[in-house]
Amino acid sequence: MHRMYRKRNFQLVTISLDEPDQKDAALKVLREHHLSATNYISTAETRDKLADALDKEWPGPVPYTLVIAPGGKVLYRKTGALEPLAVRRAVLDTLGRTYANRK
């Protein structure tokens, strides 16, 4: 998805909840999936603090997908496996299907 939209007003960020000492294992998974996005490992004191900072409506389980428009409007949220088509629809509803400016 990052490769599809990276030349537009779009940024994909992943956050791993692995412990910092598991960085190599997390990096291995990212490489296996050829992820080209910006990737972080959470350093929040607790997972609850991270969940509160990202999305007060996040029930806690992972994986969790959150799509946020510029300005902070939540376009999509889902607990469980990523649904690429649903995420693309949420992104395109905001970006538009072409490079023309959305008003």
C-alpha positions as CSV (number, residue, x, y, z in Angstrom):
1,M,0.0,0.0,0.0
2,H,2.8,2.4,0.8
3,R,4.3,1.8,-2.6
4,M,0.9,2.5,-4.3
5,Y,0.4,5.9,-2.6
6,R,3.8,7.2,-1.4
7,K,4.0,9.9,-4.1
8,R,0.7,11.3,-2.8
9,N,-0.3,13.0,0.4
10,F,0.0,9.6,2.2
11,Q,2.2,8.1,4.8
12,L,2.1,4.5,6.1
13,V,3.5,3.9,9.6
14,T,3.7,0.6,11.4
15,I,4.2,0.2,15.2
16,S,5.4,-3.1,16.6
17,L,4.5,-4.0,20.1
18,D,7.4,-6.3,20.4
19,E,9.9,-5.6,23.2
20,P,12.9,-3.4,22.0
21,D,15.2,-6.4,22.5
22,Q,13.1,-8.3,19.9
23,K,14.0,-5.7,17.2
24,D,15.8,-8.2,15.0
25,A,12.8,-10.6,15.0
26,A,10.5,-7.7,14.1
27,L,12.8,-6.5,11.4
28,K,12.9,-10.0,9.9
29,V,9.1,-10.1,9.6
30,L,9.1,-6.6,8.0
31,R,11.7,-7.8,5.5
32,E,9.8,-11.1,4.7
33,H,6.7,-9.0,3.9
34,H,8.8,-6.4,1.9
35,L,7.4,-3.6,3.9
36,S,8.7,-0.3,2.7
37,A,6.9,2.0,5.1
38,T,8.2,3.8,8.2
39,N,8.4,1.2,11.1
40,Y,8.7,1.7,14.8
41,I,8.9,-0.4,17.9
42,S,6.8,1.0,20.7
43,T,8.7,2.3,23.7
44,A,5.6,3.2,25.6
45,E,5.6,2.2,29.3
46,T,2.5,0.0,28.8
47,R,0.4,-1.2,25.9
48,D,-2.5,0.6,27.4
49,K,-0.7,4.0,27.3
50,L,0.1,3.4,23.6
51,A,-3.5,2.4,22.9
52,D,-4.7,5.6,24.6
53,A,-2.3,7.7,22.7
54,L,-3.2,6.3,19.3
55,D,-6.9,5.7,19.6
56,K,-9.1,5.9,22.7
57,E,-11.5,3.5,21.0
58,W,-8.9,0.7,20.5
59,P,-10.0,-2.2,22.5
60,G,-6.5,-3.5,23.0
61,P,-6.0,-6.7,20.9
62,V,-3.5,-6.7,18.0
63,P,-3.2,-6.5,15.1
64,Y,-5.0,-3.2,14.9
65,T,-5.3,-1.0,11.9
66,L,-6.0,2.7,12.1
67,V,-6.2,5.1,9.1
68,I,-6.1,8.7,10.0
69,A,-6.5,11.6,7.7
70,P,-4.5,14.8,7.9
71,G,-6.1,16.8,10.8
72,G,-6.7,13.6,12.8
73,K,-10.0,12.4,11.5
74,V,-10.2,8.6,11.8
75,L,-11.1,7.1,8.5
76,Y,-10.9,3.4,9.4
77,R,-10.2,1.2,12.4
78,K,-10.3,-2.5,12.8
79,T,-9.0,-5.1,15.2
80,G,-7.8,-8.3,13.6
81,A,-6.2,-9.1,10.2
82,L,-5.6,-6.4,7.8
83,E,-8.3,-6.0,5.1
84,P,-6.4,-4.3,2.2
85,L,-9.4,-3.5,0.1
86,A,-11.2,-1.8,2.9
87,V,-8.1,0.2,3.8
88,R,-7.6,1.2,0.2
89,R,-11.2,2.4,0.0
90,A,-10.8,4.5,3.1
91,V,-7.6,6.0,1.7
92,L,-9.0,6.7,-1.7
93,D,-12.2,8.2,-0.4
94,T,-9.9,10.9,1.1
95,L,-7.1,11.1,-1.5
96,G,-9.3,10.7,-4.5
97,R,-8.7,8.1,-7.2
98,T,-6.5,10.4,-9.3
99,Y,-3.8,12.9,-8.5
100,A,-6.2,15.9,-9.0
101,N,-6.6,18.0,-5.9
102,R,-9.6,17.1,-3.7
103,K,-11.6,20.1,-2.5
